[in-house]
Amino acid sequence: MAMKVEIVSRDVIKPSSPTPENQRLYKLSFLDQFAPAIYTPTLLFYSTYRGDQDVQNHSKLVADKTQRLKMSLSETLTQFYPLAGRVKDNSVIECNDEGAEFLEAKVNCFLSDILKQPDEYSMNLFLPIEVESPKAGLSPLLLIQANFFKCGGLAIGISISHKIADGSTISTFIKGWSMIANGCTYEEATHPSYVLGDIYPSLDFPITLPSCELRKGKCITTRYVFSASKIAELKAQAASTFVERPTRVEAVLALLWKSATMAARAKFGSNRPTVLSQLVNIRKRLNPPLPENSIGNLLGIFAVQEDGREIGLQCLVVQLRKGLDEYSNVDVKKLQQGHAFNAICEAFQKVENHLNNYGVDLFACTSLCKFGFYDANFGWGRPKWVTFSMLRVKNAVILMDASDGEGIEALLTLSEEEMALVEKNEELLQFASVNPSIIACTST
């Protein structure tokens, strides 16, 4: 029987206490103004099956969980009050307590059926709104979809407008919400910090980003999983005198970059140069660093180029390290020396220049590692699995922690032809498993 996700209710959740008058207008930072009007979607899967009694009381269990999620979300929105507001003129959020949307859905299968072999199509059904919905720049800023499986398992789909949230912001919100749902007191729960609008105030003239859009087309997303032991082996091979201790992100990203580059060269029949761009969480790179619970977009971007010669893991890791070091030592300093707007524009301009060079293949990476998404316990234990959705663009990769915090999961999107070549890459398959089953809940 085909899986079906049916929406059974749709509610608006407002903050449990009205937002004070002096907090009614939240000024976006100019970095928020630069952010694209899309939703950033997160999916958390929970197993709560405890035997036949749970199945018999399924309706009550669903009602209890839904009530807990709604009530805790309402309390959480008193602290994350901009998420209950609406963006106006790409400059402010009117914190008018209009609320977040909460959808309840029922799924006609067991959670284990999904976790045996996850697929991108199924994941999108668990989300409350499309990533590129035009509502993202207007309203609402936060949507939740609670998907209940026949076994009592639960998938929580969270979509937050990129106008107010980057990966760190999403993590802060989920931690705060889950802690309140799990019975933490106000003092114990994670709280947001609203400082970016003061440090990087919004601009009074219209923001027009360079046309830095990744090329769309027919493409496919494949999930690759790197275990902790395989990453240790990969890091050993990627180490050199220039980078003696590669990070796990550097090692995995270099291998994926190499594999995708080889596929592109085989497709086009030439040693085309390739460029890899990577988003960077700037909070900890500022001096002094900003707290990780700082709300808003605090992202930078850098790009490094491979010139088309024979490529190796060590060389690519060196390029990645040099690019990050240069960005941290040069561009980040500009953000603190009165040149923030110019620094951001220059970084995007560099990426745009690569995009406009059709003799170069551009790959884009976002790393969501070390954000602690698996710590989100709403009262039903840690998530069985956390994953993210992504824009359907070619040559993109999202990296995230595996459930043990040591391995890495990668969502790689390429053209169908290039992905077919990557999936046969022996070096990649030596270290990564292709869409392996997730440890399923006991549901049958």
Secondary structure, DSSP 8 states (H G I E B T S, - for coil): ----EEEEEEEEE--SS---GGGSEEE-BHHHHHS-S-EEEEEEEE----SHHHHHTHHHHHHHHHHHHHHHHHHHHTTSGGGGSEEETTTEEE-----EEEEEEEESS-HHHHHTS--HHHHHHTSSS-TT-GGGGTS-SEEEEEEE-TTS-EEEEEEEETTT--HHHHHHHHHHHHHHHTT--TTTS---B--HHHHSB--SS-----------SSEEEEEEEE-HHHHHHHHHHH--SSSSS--HHHHHHHHHHHHHHHHHHHHHTS---EEEEEEEE-GGGSSS---TTB-S--EEEEEEEE-SS---HHHHHHHHHHHHHHIIIIIHHHHTTT-HHHHHHHHHHHHHHHHT-TTSEEEEEEE-TTS-GGG--SSS-S-SEEEE---S-SSEEEEEE-TTSSSEEEEEEEEHHHHHHHTT-HHHHHH-EES---------
